Amino acid sequence: MNNFEDLQNKWQNQTTVSGTEDGFQGLLKSVKSIEQKQRTGNIVLSITIIILVAFLLYVSGYKSATFMLGIGLMIGSLVVRIAVELYSLKKLRTINFSKESNTFRNDLTNYYNFRKYTHYLGTPLAIGVYTVGFIILLPLFKATLSPGFYLYILCSSVVFLTLFSVFLYKQAKSELLKLKQLQIEE
């Protein structure tokens, strides 16, 4: 019976770990930061779609099936990407931060896995489709633009795609690191 009393004493004297207000506020701040970056990304993508549609209308591109295919792939990839980000925001908002620790950690893990899938599969696929659409437009640009301006578009698009890909990679890495830290901290 002495072993039971020792065990009971150890149980009653153990230190309890509970969340602090500072920890909770830090958690909310991290999640709000992720949410804000997703919103900003959606705004940039939406502006890009508006510019592409305006360009389509300005050059009367709707008269050419090839132009429509290229610009359609570009716009379509952006629309799909925005839809994925909106779904992700909805999924993030459904996580209840006041739930029991294991349930919260499970919800956060599911969200983290979804974001990994989004960043490592969805984003490269969207960039690839967008690039294919742009490549489809290149022969039309070459036929209608001066050689110098065509070369400028070609070179600047490669530089832009490279810088944009590096930026997206850093953003994805930062977000996934932040989500991983939230899993460990909780």
Steps between C-alpha positions, in 0.01 A plus 500: 500500500798728554578499126150624425534787747839596352350497152203706618730756666710528185183548295365771725834683526579506130526838336222585263568657166245752392495755224586856587332809366830605338532161332145519371552855370821390328312214339226733378760746368672227298173378354388856417834557325447190284143607428610851400765367262241276334263796458779715355589223257138476387487876441816487287364204300165677451673814373700284259177345369350847448811607309489188281129549424562868419787397270275243333237765432753768400664288229173335394661166579162330518510486118790252503456144629873472575497823699191387691665167582815666632330772697235253617766272649663796671173632645373152582812411700462820701130441564568146622780627723269765651233235560754279680610793717140591584433138598817507708388817679163338570674191634726716722200686643331174598785409735379562853793624707319440828452128439670232704872483422500173304201602288655837425834339413322253270312782324821700463683192365227446241521865395881481488484191276251674271729802471799275423298340221397846376853641502690199366252376241232762434723804468753344258212362294334845485831663402550231235155550346546878509839463327355270232231761432766768466710281270194448278478880466866547404459424126216754486718758674788426263277546196344827618774677699832651402800267549638720778176512696448126451850436637424731794179306579682169471791601726290685755257208529787259578637739763152557644420127513830428673458776760133412553584131549772585755256732681229231507750242623611725787139582591401132498803403705427776752132406533570130538771569758258719696230231488749234605610714795139543606462123506808459717412785739147385569 
